[in-house]
């Protein structure tokens, strides 16, 4: 497929047809319009020659089977859930040659109008693009998403507690002796993700060496074909997430008071873990009891990162403590600056020599 811009401003695309140097030309006002015409022609040509063509649903099933060999169970469940809830109802019965960029743009507009966030629709498009890329590589199917820009993701706004509210939460955590309070304190003071916290065993905590090792996570994922869910304990989301975190002194006494057998889970005190959703509910109960704003458990991780920067941590060390693959993630997503902190910086400015 050769598409170029002509002197008259139009785009021309040429496709080889028949034997020898024979070509057919297609014209459009834009490169995308020209490509649409070529893809439509190629689709018609394939049908006319009775070349077998997969449906989108059949291609999805092939792609999902291939993906199962390279991704984690939780990731595979997310792929399946997105596709079966949104992609397949819209495109599943279509032949792959009938799936065009125009149809996909209409799908995006419909999903946005239904109230789905831009970030979620971007995830749907990313899944669909991966399916079509697989179709192109395995079956030579034209990919209408190859040159189509995906939706721009919006950075989610994370609500944090103010300094005064954090002080109130810390006061509660210091006085409460429950395992739930211990779990909240661990995330607040080490930046653990909720899945990492729920998977933490006493064998992961070295009180003598004053370290904590992250080597697994707990997740609830969809079963095959999205029929129900089940709890899984698996490796962390990336190699960088498997890490050793030095324990701050403020946690040593609390951990010593609760210390149990090595293979018991810290949050449950038994051989069965507390699942993330339950821990989130318990955290909300603490916030309500202390008359604090309702924030997500993951906000504890953000507050840990922000507090570390204010204490003078270098970003590289902080990034490794959080288990990030690079410092850009730490700076762009996890470090927040309050208005009061900005005022403090601005007060340092002066016109005097």
N, C-alpha and C positions, 0 to 999 in steps of 0.2 A: 504494500500500500504506500504510494508516494503522493503526498499532498504538499503543494507549494502555492505561494501567492503570486498571482499574475500581475502584470503591469496595470491592468484596469481595476485592481483592488480586490477582485474576486479570488476565491481559492479554487484550485483545480486538483482533483485527485484522479490518479490513473490506476487501473487494475488490469493485470494481464488476463486475457481471455483466449481460449482456443490454443492452438499450437503456433509456434513461431512468434514473431514480434508483433503481436496484435494486442491492442489495448482498448479499454473503454474509459472514457473520461466522465467525471461528475463535477458539477460546479456548485458553489455555495458562497454566501456572503461572509461566512466565518469558517474556520477550520473545522469546528465541531459539527456545523451543519453539513459540510462536505463529507465528513467521516460518517455521519448518520446515513447519508444516501448510499455510501459505499457498503456499509454494514447491512443495510436493508437489501441491497442488490445481492450481496453475498449470501444472505439468509434465504432469499428467494431461489438463488442458484442451487443452494444445497437441497432445498425441498424438491426442486424440479428434478434433480438427479437422484432423488430418493435416498440421499445420504441419511442414515439414522441420526436422530438428534435427541439428546436427553432432555427431560423436563428439569426445571430448576430443583424440584424436590429430589429427584433421583441423583442429580449432581451433588446436592447437599449431603445426601446419605453417604455417597462415596467419599466426599471431602471430610465428613465427620469421622468416618472409619479411619482415614489416613491421619487425621489430627489426633486421634486417640493414642497413636503410637509415639507422639512427641510432646504432648502437653499433660498437665496434671488433671486429675479427675474434676477438681473444682472449676478449672478453666473450661474443660469440655462441657460441663453442666451449664456454664454461662452461655457458651456458644449455642448449645441446643435450645436453651430457654428463649434466647433472643430470636432465633430462627423460627421456632415453632409458634411463638406468640405473635410475631410481626412479619417476618420475611416470607415464610411459606404461605400464610393466608393471602398475601398480596400477589406472590409470584409463583407459588409452588406448582400450579397446573400448566404454566407457560413452558413452551419449548425454550431452550436457552437462546436460540436465534431470535426469538420474539422479545427478549428482554433488552430494551433500548434505554439510552440515557434519558430520553424524555419520560419514559415510564418511571424510571428511578427518581427523577426530579419531582414528579407528581407524588410519588410515594413519600418523599421527604416532606413536601408541603403538607400532606395529609397528616403525617405523624406529628408535625409541629402544631397543626391546628387542633389535634386531639389533646394537646396539653403535655406531650412528652418534652423533656428538656433537650436543648441542643446537644448537650454532652451525650445523652442516651441515644439520640438519633445518630450521632457521630459514631457511636459504638456499633449500631446496627449496620451502618454503611461500611465500617471497617470489616465486620463479619462477612457481609455480602461481597465485598471486594476480595477478600481472601478466598471465598468459594469460587468466584469467577476466575481468579488467578489460577486456581487449581484446575478449573475447566480448560483454561487456555493451554496450560502446560501438559495436561494429560490427554485432551481430546482435540486440541487445536481450535477451540471455540472462541470466537471474537469476544473480547472483554469490553463492554461499553463503559466500564468504570476506569479503564486504564488511564485516561486523560482527564477524568472528572475530579475536580477538587472536592475533598471532603469538607464537611462542616467545620468551622473554626470552633474549637472547644473553649468554653468559658471557665475561667478559674473559679471554683466554688468558694463562697465566702464562709469561713469558719468562725462561729461565735466563740469567743474566749471569755474567761472570767477576768474581771479587773483585779488590780493588785489587792484591794481590800477584800474582794470576794475570795481570791485565792488564799489570803491569810485566814479567812474564816473556815475554808475547807481544810487547810492544813491543821488548824486547831482541832477540828473534829477528828481528823485522821490520827492525830497524836493521842487523843483520849479514848478512841474506840478500839477495842481489842478483838473485834471480829475478823474472820478471814476475808470478808468483803472489803473492810477498811484496809487490810493489808494489801489486797490486790490493787485497790485504787492508788494507794501510796506507792506501790511498785511502778505502776505506769506513770504516775505523776513525777516520780524521781528518777526514772530510767528511760522513759519514752517507749516502753513496750507497747506493741499493737495488742488489741484485745484478744486476737486469736493466739498470739504468742504467750500472753499472760495465762489464758485458760489452759494451755498445753504445758505450762511450767511445772516440773516435778522438783521435789526436794533434792533429788540427785543432781539437779542442774545448778544448785546453789552451794557454793563453797564459802562457808563463813570464815574458815581459817585463812583462805587466800583472798577473801573479800571480793569474789567475782560471781557473776551470774551468766550462764551459758544459754543461748537461744538456739535450739536445734530442731524444733517442731512447732506446728500450729494446729489449732482445732478449728474446723469449719463445718457448717451444715450445708450440704450440697444436694441438688436434685438427683433422684435416682434415674436409671435408664428410662428414656422416653418421658422424662419429667413426671413420673408417677410417684409422688411423695418425695420425701427427703430423708437423709440419714447423716449422722455425724461421722466425720472422718478426722483422723489424726495423721498429718502428713508433714513433709519437709517444708520449710519456709518458702516464700514466694520467689526468692532468688538466692544465689550464692552469697551475695553481700549481706543478706538477712541472717545468715548463720554467723553468729558473732559472740564475743565474750565482752560483757559489760562490767566494769569495776563498780562495786556497790558503794554508795555514799554512806557515811557514818550514821546518818539519820535513820537508816533502815535496819542497821545491824541488831539493835535491841528488839525491834518488832519481830524480825525474822527468828531471832534466838528464842523468843517466847513461844513461837508456834512450831518450831522445828519438829519434824516427824520422820518416819521411815523414808528411805531414799526414793522408792518408786511410787509413793503417794503423790497425787497432784496437790499443789500448794493451795489452790482455791477451795477444793472440796475436802481435803484431808482424807481422801480415800483413793481407791484405784480407778474411780470413774471421774472424768473431768466435768467441770461446770461448763456449759456451752456459752458462747459469746452473747447470745440473745438474753440469757438469764442474767449474765453479769451486767449487761446494759440496763436491764430493769432494776437491778439492785442499786446501781449507780444513780439512776433517776430517783429512787426512793431516798437516797442520802441527800441529794440536792433539794428535794421537796421538804424534807425534814429540817434542813438548815436554811430554808427560805432563800435558796440560791437559784439563779436562772437555769432553765432546762437546757443543757448542752449535751452534745453527743460525746460518748466515751472517748472517741478518737481525738477530741479537743485536748485531752490531757497530754497527748503526744505533741501537739502543737505548742501547748504552753511550756512543756519541758524544753523544746527546741528554742523558743523565744527567751525563756529564762536563762538558758545556757549562754546564749549570745550576749545578753546583758551582763552576765557574770564574767565575760571575757574569754569564753571558749573559742578556740580557733575553729573555723568552719570545717576543715578536714577531719578533725577529731570528732566533732559533733556529727558529721555525716556518717562516720563509721559507727558511732554509738547508736544511731538511728537505723543502721542497716541499709543505707541508701547506696546505690551504685555510683553516684556522683554527687559532687557538692552543689550542682545546679538544682537538683531536686530539693535539697535542703533549703537553699536560699529562696527559691521561687515559690515553694509550696508550704514550708513549715515555719519560717521565721516571720513573725508579725511585729509591727511597730505601733504602739499605742499613740494617741494624740498627745498624752502627757509626756511621753518620751521624746516626741518630736519637738514639743515646747522646750524641753530641757536642752536639746541640742541648739535650738534657735537662740536661746538666751545666752549661749556662749559667744555668739557673733558680736562684733564690736567695730565701730568706725574709728576708734582711737588708735593711735600708732603704737 
